[in-house]
Amino acid sequence: MNNKKVVLVTGASSGFGQLSVQLLAQKGYLVFGTSRKEHSASSGVEMLVLDVQSDSSVQSCVKQILAQTNRIDVLVNNAGQIHASMIEETSLEQAKNVFETNFWGVVRVTNAVLPIMRQQRSGHIINVSSVGGLIGAPGQGFYSASKFALEGYSEALSVELDPFNIKISLIEPGYFKTNFNSAMLQPSITYPDYDTVRDVIRSSIQNAIAQGDDPEKVARMIAFVAQSQSPRLRYRVGYEAQWLPRLKAILPDHLFRLGARKRLNLP
């Protein structure tokens, strides 16, 4: 067991995280998954409690792993929070909550793991971003903003950690069939002017997730990237993640915006 590479995956109680820990365990890794609440272990996976919004929780979890293994080879920052609300209807408290999980949560866990990776002079940090980190998503503005922040942070970090043989990768999924939308934060206040647009966007998001691709594809990509000897910085997964950024790059802004409105059935 001591010869196995050690992997830490946050947000592993459901969705991409749950599928990823199961697949990584099958690939022969020593896998630690985390969730905010106690969660039963599965075959080959030890589940630990970790709240990415809490400094003490993060430090405690990492210490538990190091006490058992004395190393961490791969970190998958997967824990995330989504919202479905117009920017003006999202309270500052809700916006901060999204950032505390999607951005500062990644920073907390990464900072806790980096000292051991620097000591090892090796490691791989895989951050789960989104196509929403490449293109601003109406009705999910602060989710997009948090993922845009994650993209810039990861790009800068990848350069800073090159001398220590620590690699950074971003997984950028489009819409997939997960239960992620069940925990969406709702508007803290509503204004009649947004009623039609809000309802249309919410319905479009729900439909896109319901009709999304198999989330196993994201888990397989995470496992593939973890095993790569020369990983890239960015990996796009899913139909939207492949074609939307390309269209944005080649189309004039007004045409891309028109297409995006049609995609969301907006007037």
N, C-alpha and C positions, 0 to 999 in steps of 0.2 A: 504493500500500500504506500510505503514511503517513496517509492519510485514514481508514483503517479503525479501528474501535474495537478495543481490545486486551482480550482475555479470558484469564484464567488459571484453569484448572480442575485441582484436585488429585484424585488417585485416578482418573486417566483411562485406565488400561490395561485396564479391564473395566467391565461393568455400566453403571450410570447415567452415570458419568463418560465412558466411551468413547463411548456413544451421544450424549452431550451435546456433546462436542468436534466430532464429525462433523457434527452438525446446526448448531451455531453457525458452523462454517466454511462450510457451505452458505448460511447466512444472510448471509455477507459479513464476518464478524468476522475479525480476525487472532488466531488461537487458539494458545495454549500449553497443552498438557496435561502433567501430571506423573505420575510413578510412582516407587516406591522404587528400582527397578532400571531399567537402560537398556531402553528400549522403542522399537521402530522407529516412525518417523513415518508418518502416513497422509496422504491427500490434504488439503492445506490446514491441517494440524495439525503443529506442531513439538512433539516430546516432549522433556521435560527430566527430569533426575533430581531428586527432592525427597522427603526423608523428613520428614514433618510432626512427628516426634518429636525432630528435631535442629535446634537454633537455627542452627548454621552452615550446614546444608544449605538451610534456608529462606532465609536471607540471601543465600547464593550464587545460588540459583535466581532470586530476585527481581532481584538485580543483573544477571544475564544478560539478563533480559527488558528491564529499563530501559536497558541498554547498546544494545539494538537498537531500542527504541521510544520511550524517554523518557516513557512513560506506561502506566498500567494503568487501564482503564475499568470492567471487571467482574471480580470475583473470585468463583469458585464453589468453596466449601469442601465438597468431596464425599468426600474420603478418610474411610474408616470402618473400625471393627473391631467384630465381633459375637462373642458368646459364648453357649454353651448349657450353663448350669450353675446349680445352686441357689446362692443367696447364701452359705450356710454352707459350701458345697463349693468356693467360688471363693477362691483365695488372694489375699492383699492385693497380691501382685506382679501377678497377672493382672488384678485390678480396676484397678490403677494403669495397666496397659498399655492397657486399654480407654479410660480417661480421657485418657491421653497422646495417643491418636489422635483420639478423637471430640470431646474438649473442648479440651484444651491445644493440640492440633495446629491447631485452628481459630484459637485465640488467637494462636499463633505466626505463622501466615501472615497473619492480619488485621493484626497489629501491624507486620509488615514492609511491608505494602501501604498502610496508612493515611497515612503521611507524604506519599507522592506524590499520593494522592487529596485530601488536605487542601490541598496545593499547587495542585492542579488546580481545587479547589473543586467537584469533581464525582466521582461514582463510585457503584458499586452492588455490594454484597456479598451474595451469595446463599448461605445456609447450608443444607445438606441435613440436615434433622432426621429425624423419624420419628413415626408414630403412637405409638411407644414413648416419645416425649418428652411425650406428652399423657396416657397411661395406663400405669401400671406393669405391665410384662410379667413374669409369673412364669416362672422359668427363664432370664430374661435381665435380672436385676435391675440389674446395673451398666451394661449397655447402656442401659436405660431411664434410670438415674440420670444418665448422661453426656449423654443427649439432653434431659432435663429441665433440666440445667445450661445446655446450649446455648440452650434456649428463653429462659430468664431473661436470660442474657448478651446475646442478640440483641435482646431487647425493650429492655433498658437502653441498649445501644449505639445503637439506632435513634434514641432521644431525644437522646443526647449528640452525634450526628453531624448532626442536622438543620441546625444553623447553617452547615454546610459543604457542603450539598447532596449529602451522601452517604447513599444509601438502603440499608436492610437488609431482606432478605426471607428467610423460612423456607419451605423446601419440606418438607412432612410426608407422606411416602408411607406407604401400608399395605404389604401383602405383594405382591411382584412376582416374576416369574420371572427371577431372576438367579443367578449363581454365588456370591453373597455368603455363602451358608451353607457353602460348601466350605472357608472359612477360619475357621470358628467355633472359638473356644477351648473346650477341654473341661475338665471338673472336674479340679482338682489333687489332690483327695482325695474319696472317696465314703463315704457313711454308709448302711448298710442301710435305715434308716428312710425314706430318700428314693428307694429303688430304683424303686418303682412310679410315683410321681409324676414322677420324672426321665425315665423312659423314655416315659411318655405325653406329657409336654411336648415332648421332643425330636422324637418322631414327629409331633406336631401342628404344630410349627414347620416341619419338613421338608415335610409335606403342604401347608401353607399357602403356602410358597414355590413348590412344584411346581405348585400350582393357581392361582398368582397371576396378576395381570393382565400385560399387555404392558409391559415396561419403557420402551418408546418413549414411552409416555404421560408418564413422568417427565421424559425428555429434552425432549419438546415443551413441557412446563410450564416447565422451566428456561429454554428459549429464549424462550418467551412472556414470562416475567417479566423476563428480561434486556432485552427490547425495549420493555418498558412505560415510558411516560413518567411515570406516577404509580403505581408499584408498591405493593401492600399489604405488610403485615408478614408475613402468614401465607397459605399456599396448601396445601390438603389435596388429595392425589392418591390415588385408589383407593377401593374400596368400604369397607374397614375404616376408613380415615382419615376418610371422610365420616360414617359412621353411629355408630361407637363413641363418639367424644367427645360426640355429641348425646345418645346414650343415657345416658352417664355424667352429663350435666348435668341430665337430667330424672328419672331413676330414683332411688329410695332406694338407699343404698349396698348394703344386703343383697341387693336384687334384681339390681343390676348385677353384684355379685360372683358371684351364683348363675349369671347368664347367662355371665359370663366363664369360670367353671369348666366349664360345659357346652360352651362353644366350644372349650375345650382338652381336652375329654373327661376331666376330672378327677373323681374320686369325691367 
